[in-house]
Amino acid sequence: MTERHRDAAAESALRHMPVTMFATVMGLSGLTLVWRAGENAWGLGDTLSRGLALLAATVFVMIVAAYLVKTLLHRDAVLEELSHPVKVNFFPAFSISLILMSMLVHPYSDVVARPLWVAGAVLHLGGTLAIMSAWIGHRPLRIEHISPAWFIPVVGNVLAPPIGMQLGFVETSWLLFSVGVIFWIVLLTLVFYRVIFHDPLPGRLLPTLAILLAPPSVGFLAWLALSSGELNALGRMLYYAAVFTFLLLMVQLPRFIFLPFFLSWWAYSFPLAAFTVATFEMARLLDSGPAGTGASVLAAFTTVVIGWLAVRTAYLILTGRLFVPE
């Protein structure tokens, strides 16, 4: 391949790099939190979770830089994603990534974690308002536009309290939790109406069904933070809702594993990681050996899944087959 062809290929890849790439940051950050929880449960040092945190932060910076360049050079492509009824829901994955970066950094530096959380929380709440305003009246939507990806901009607010409470943002954490949980119920109803009474999700969006696992899992962790770590009735309801959702997705597994690989497969990563962390917390609170064993098995499973996604994604990037026109 000549230098001219390489430059053209790089330009095309940049233009077609989707905003859904931030899902990889969410997955890697989730894996870091899984191993942080595992290291605490198993009495290990934090060497692996530190390394994973550095990897997640590096990938985050690279994607932000690449998408910023795309915004400067291919503004029309970015505007096209913003006007797309499905892709627009992945833009708040950037603000979620900021909150996750705050989580990763917090054990080492409050000074760095605080502005990351504030920026992520403000941007995410703003994104929620903007996208919900568009849903209400600024853009015609059809039933086939609904997918679990709609949870990202709205229910993603639930991710803020676990670290926000530690940083002292008590009322803001309650605000974001309230928005996320109330509208999770609304969106869950819409999503189930869509998947039960209308055409099945297309192949590219089918992996987003895994997003159903994230709200109760993260909601459980958020509620623990808001209730000072006390395991009460609502906490149990949220965790066991996550358990049932996980089992429901496992029943659907044959539908997932034979799909062609798309970037949307990263939708499996963060929800699975969130459920694993929630299970570690539940095992700790119950002081339950079986629950601890289950959490360890989930940690291994999550590591294999995200590792496979990372290898597959890296291979497609290196061979120039990931960022192509849809």
C-alpha positions, 0 to 999 in steps of 0.5 A: 500500500502506498503512502497516499493510500495509507493516508486515505485509509486513515482519513476514511477510518477517522471519518467513520469512527463511531461515537460508540467507541466510548463503550470500550472505555466503559468496558475496560473501566468496568473490568478495572472495578471488577478486579479492584473488588476481586483483589479486596475480596481475595486479599491481593494487592492492587497491581492488576487493577492499577494496570487496568486503570492505566489501560482504560485511561489511555484508551479514553484519552486516545478516543477523546483525541481521535473524536476531537480530530474527527469533529474538527475535520468531519463535522458533517459526520459528527452531526449525522451521528447526533441526528441519528435516532440510535447513535445519539444515545451513545454520546453520553457514554463520554460523560459516563466515561468521565465518571468512571475515570473519577472512580478509577482515580479516586483511591489515588487522588481526590484532587483529580477525581473531583473535577472528573466527577463534576464534569461527568455529572454536569455533562451527563445531566445536560445530555439527559435533558437534551436527548429527552427534549428531542424525544418529546417533540423535536424529532419524529421517532418510530417504535423501531428506534427504541432499543436498550441503548436509550438507557445510556443517556437517562439511566446512566445518571445512576452511575454517579452516586457511588463515587459522588457520595464519597466526594461529598456531593450528597444532594447531587447524587440523590438528584441523579439517582432519582432521575435515573431510577424513575425513568429506568422504569419508564424506559424499561416499559417502552423497551419491553413493549418494543421487543415483545409486540414489534419486530425483533431488534436488528442484528447490530442492536441485539447485543444492546439487550445486555444493557438491561443488566446495567440499571439494577446492578449499578442501581444496587451499588448506588443505593448502597452508597446513598444508604451508608452501605446498609443492605435493606429491602430496596437494595435486595430488590435491585440486586435480585432484579439484576440476578433475574435479568442476568438469568434472562440474558443467559437464556438468550445466549444462543441468539447472541453468540452466533451474531457477526462481530460488531462494535455493539458487542461491547454492550456486553462488557460494562453491564456484565462488569457492573453485575459482577461488582454488585455480586462481590458487594452482596457477598461481602454484605451477606458474608456468604461463601456461595455468593463469593464463589459466584462473584469469583466465577463472574469475575473470570467470565467477565475477564474472558468476555472483555479480553476477547472483545478487546482482542477482536476489536484490536485485530479489526482496527489493525486490519482496517476493517472496523471503521467502515461505512455502515 
